[in-house]
Amino acid sequence: MEEIQKIIHNMKASNIDVALLCSFENVVYTSGFDTPTTAGAGNDFAGGYPLSYVLINARTSELKFLTIDFYKAIADEQCFIEQQEFFNLFDHFKSVDNANAVCTAVRKMLSGQVNSHTTLGIEKKCLPVLLYEMIVSEFAGIKICEVSEVIYGARKIKTDREIKLIKKSVEVNDSGMNAFVNIAKNFSGQNEIEVWNHVRSKLTETNGEDLIIFGELITGQRPKPLGFLSGPIDRKIEIGDLGMIDLSNRCRGYWADCSNVVVFGSGPSEQQKRYTKIVNNAYEAILSAIKPGVRCCDVDAVAHKVFNSSGFDFLVYTGHQIGCTVNELPRILSYETALIEKNMVFSIEPQIYTGDFNAVCYRLEKVIIVKDNGAEELSSFNWGIQDL
């Protein structure tokens, strides 16, 4: 796998012998296994521990995969690592010591791979202290270091396999955006929750199986400042209301993240046209500025220029990379000097807020891929307000 080859190359360059990964994003990147989101009883059984692990030995190129036995059928279908182990965190007829079960499974995974001369890379942000203490105690003299930057260096440029998975997620996202536009054109008095549920059901139908979806839907004018994930709420939509949807979905571990703006049941007012046109102009300017060798901060400056020339302050960043997390590095913002490279994939999302308390949002966002000579849209849905 190209992804594993890149990681092993980076590990050797950083003098890391073995990597133990447990974050959702790095497990799916290195194994193909989309760890189900733990909630309800699943979360209670887990006890707060990561449920999936990948071991990469840069010296021998050996790979190992570990997850709970509840997920064996999913792992058989998705995981491309041949060495797979499973452990138990819950039993219907006898008590299970979760801490001991996790430690025993990870200890077995590391056995024969590490010793007192090994440099082990871990993800300090998410490896439980319990496991860290076990490793230090069990493998005396082992040297431990942070491996996240090594993995990030591999992940920032998307492989052909990843691009294919992202395109699938974008295709699913397109179906939701088109459903949102169609509801607005043929508006029949729904409230926000009804609209949101219709869009969600369209995504699931297009995907052909259940998937992770989150985002926000805002219509009309909120009576207080907008916060992150501001809706939907039980609000009846009125004819002529502006509606903004931000929709993120995960398919087999990879994400799409897009936004669109509509007017329900009527054409846009002159003010709605004006604000949407400003954001659209910013989007087009950003799209034109993105190409290999350009700094992220310089692309962000292009968006600033469009908004400032139209009399608006710049309130948020311009966009972010997307892949096996929704919002990953590098991001397009004023202090990010990272260079844009071919086969990076971004969501670009210029936006302005207007009205009392800044309670109306105009946000246009699509997923794009960086090609040799510039950016190419992966998203194919239409903006909800057109003919500007």
Secondary structure, 3 states (H helix, E strand, C coil): CHHHHHHHHHHHHCCCCEEEECCHHHHHHHHCCCCCCCCCHHHHHHCCCCCEEEEEECCCCEEEEEEEHHHHHHHHHHCCCCCEEEECCCCCCCCCCHHHHHHHHHHHHHCCCCCCCCEEEECCCCCCHHHHHHHHHHCCCCEEEECHHHHHHHHCCCCHHHHHHHHHHHHHHHHHHHHHHHHHHCCCCCEHHHHHHHHHHHHHHHHCCCCEEEEEEEECCCCCCCCCCCCCCCCECCCCCEEEEEEEEEECCEEEEEEEEEECCCCCCHHHHHHHHHHHHHHHHHHHHCCCCCEHHHHHHHHHHHHHHCCCCCCCCCEEECCCCCCEEEEECCCCCCECCCCCEEEECCEEEECHHHCEEEECEEEEEEECCEEEECCCCCCCCCCC
